[in-house]
Amino acid sequence: MKMQIALYQGCSTAAMIHHHFFICFFLLQVRSQ
């Protein structure tokens, strides 16, 4: 769970810089299944 939060925060940062939030969201959805 803690790792997932860190991953989400990293994706939020990447989204602000690179605008790749949709990729991170997809990865999070795959991981949660």
C-alpha positions as CSV (number, residue, x, y, z in Angstrom):
1,M,0.0,0.0,0.0
2,K,2.8,2.4,0.9
3,M,4.6,1.7,-2.4
4,Q,1.3,2.3,-4.3
5,I,1.0,5.8,-2.7
6,A,4.6,6.6,-3.6
7,L,3.9,5.4,-7.2
8,Y,0.8,7.6,-7.3
9,Q,2.8,10.7,-6.1
10,G,5.5,10.0,-8.6
11,C,2.9,9.8,-11.4
12,S,1.4,13.1,-10.2
13,T,4.8,14.7,-10.5
14,A,5.3,13.2,-13.9
15,A,1.9,14.4,-15.0
16,M,2.8,18.0,-14.1
17,I,6.1,17.8,-16.0
18,H,5.4,15.4,-18.8
19,H,1.6,15.3,-19.0
20,H,1.7,11.5,-18.9
21,F,-0.9,11.0,-16.2
22,F,-3.1,8.8,-18.3
23,I,-0.2,6.3,-18.6
24,C,0.3,6.2,-14.8
25,F,-3.5,5.9,-14.3
26,F,-3.5,2.9,-16.6
27,L,-0.6,1.3,-14.8
28,L,-2.3,1.8,-11.4
29,Q,-5.5,0.2,-12.8
30,V,-3.5,-2.9,-14.0
31,R,-1.7,-3.1,-10.7
32,S,-4.9,-3.0,-8.6
33,Q,-6.4,-6.0,-10.4
